[in-house]
Amino acid sequence: MLGEDGRAGASKAPGGERDPAVLAGMTWAGVAAALRDPSSSVAQGVDGAANVIMAAICTITGNQPSAVCSSPTIRGLEARL
């Protein structure tokens, strides 16, 4: 997917940015530590991307599983896909 600027890997999807540059220079341990901190750009990016993926899955499965697909975040993202 291309981003708004036309670069691969810099796409902006509703609910989360997926820019691999946030991982530049980080070790595996550094990434793991960043994922444990919900305020970090790494954790926010991964969480946002996961939410977009879940919204897409909910769209194609008829909103199943309902425990996930009925969340306000996922419902809002589904409407934007």
C-alpha positions in Angstrom: 0.0 0.0 0.0 1.3 3.5 -0.8 1.0 6.4 1.5 -0.4 9.8 0.8 3.1 10.8 -0.2 3.4 7.9 -2.6 6.0 6.0 -0.6 5.5 2.3 0.1 5.4 1.5 3.8 4.4 5.0 4.8 0.7 4.4 4.4 -1.8 6.1 6.6 -4.8 3.9 7.4 -7.7 5.0 9.5 -6.8 4.5 13.1 -3.1 4.0 12.8 0.0 4.9 11.0 2.3 2.2 9.8 5.7 3.8 9.3 8.6 1.4 9.7 10.9 4.4 10.3 9.8 4.5 13.9 11.8 1.2 14.3 14.9 2.5 12.7 18.0 1.9 14.8 16.1 0.0 17.5 17.2 -3.4 18.8 14.7 -6.2 19.3 14.9 -5.5 23.0 14.2 -1.8 22.4 11.1 -2.7 20.2 9.9 -5.1 22.9 10.3 -2.4 25.6 8.5 0.2 23.4 5.6 -2.2 22.9 5.2 -2.5 26.7 4.7 1.3 26.9 1.2 2.2 25.4 2.2 5.8 25.0 5.2 5.0 22.7 4.9 5.7 19.0 5.8 2.0 18.3 3.0 0.7 20.5 0.5 3.2 19.2 1.4 2.3 15.6 1.1 -1.4 16.2 -2.1 -1.1 18.1 -3.6 1.2 15.4 -2.5 -1.2 12.6 -4.0 -4.2 14.5 -7.3 -2.4 14.9 -7.4 -1.7 11.1 -6.7 -5.3 10.4 -9.4 -6.4 12.9 -11.9 -4.0 11.3 -11.2 -5.5 7.9 -11.6 -9.0 9.3 -14.9 -8.0 10.9 -16.1 -6.6 7.6 -15.5 -9.8 5.7 -16.8 -12.1 8.4 -20.1 -10.3 9.0 -18.9 -8.8 12.2 -17.8 -12.1 13.8 -16.6 -12.5 16.5 -19.1 -10.1 17.9 -17.1 -9.6 21.1 -14.4 -7.9 19.0 -16.4 -6.5 16.1 -18.9 -4.7 18.3 -16.3 -2.4 20.0 -16.7 1.3 19.2 -13.2 1.5 17.8 -13.6 -1.4 15.4 -17.1 -0.2 14.3 -15.7 3.3 13.6 -12.9 1.9 11.6 -15.1 -0.4 9.6 -17.1 2.6 8.5 -13.9 4.2 7.2 -12.6 1.2 5.2 
